[in-house]
Amino acid sequence: MAEGHSSKYIASELNVSLKTVEAHRSSIMNRLGIHDLAGLIKAAISLGLTELD
């Protein structure tokens, strides 16, 4: 997601349902206290999971 991929694309690549991707995203955001996608991307960058291009 932080690299710009849609949930639908991620589900397809991982061979899981769209609801599974959304559930995991929601769980991650809740655990990190993040309330929007911008915050999730910021956290991914700060944790070194992705980089700015």
Legacy VTK file of the C-alpha trace (Angstrom):
# vtk DataFile Version 3.0
C-alpha trace
ASCII
DATASET POLYDATA
POINTS 53 float
0.000 0.000 0.000
2.804 2.375 0.865
4.211 1.763 -2.602
0.941 2.786 -4.251
-0.618 -0.621 -4.833
-4.354 -0.988 -4.364
-5.863 -3.458 -1.931
-7.314 -5.328 -4.914
-3.849 -5.663 -6.486
-2.289 -6.797 -3.198
-5.021 -9.408 -2.714
-4.405 -10.723 -6.203
-0.623 -10.885 -5.719
-0.945 -12.648 -2.360
-3.772 -14.892 -3.532
-6.064 -13.818 -0.688
-9.428 -12.087 -0.643
-9.852 -8.337 -0.704
-11.512 -8.538 2.715
-8.402 -10.262 4.112
-6.156 -7.434 2.910
-8.522 -4.833 4.333
-8.757 -6.680 7.659
-4.971 -6.841 7.992
-4.620 -3.160 7.059
-7.229 -2.228 9.652
-5.521 -4.360 12.315
-2.119 -2.796 11.606
-3.566 0.709 11.701
-5.370 0.024 14.997
-2.231 -1.391 16.630
-0.169 1.610 15.531
-2.874 4.138 16.392
-3.060 5.350 12.795
-6.298 6.760 11.432
-5.676 7.294 7.713
-3.687 5.995 4.762
-1.270 8.935 4.869
-0.359 7.999 8.442
0.137 4.384 7.408
2.497 5.422 4.618
4.418 7.712 6.980
4.806 4.846 9.462
6.020 2.476 6.711
8.681 4.990 5.693
9.810 5.650 9.263
10.033 1.901 9.949
12.127 1.398 6.814
9.533 -0.746 5.063
9.543 1.496 1.983
11.331 4.580 0.705
10.318 7.807 -0.955
11.116 7.784 -4.660
LINES 1 54
53 0 1 2 3 4 5 6 7 8 9 10 11 12 13 14 15 16 17 18 19 20 21 22 23 24 25 26 27 28 29 30 31 32 33 34 35 36 37 38 39 40 41 42 43 44 45 46 47 48 49 50 51 52
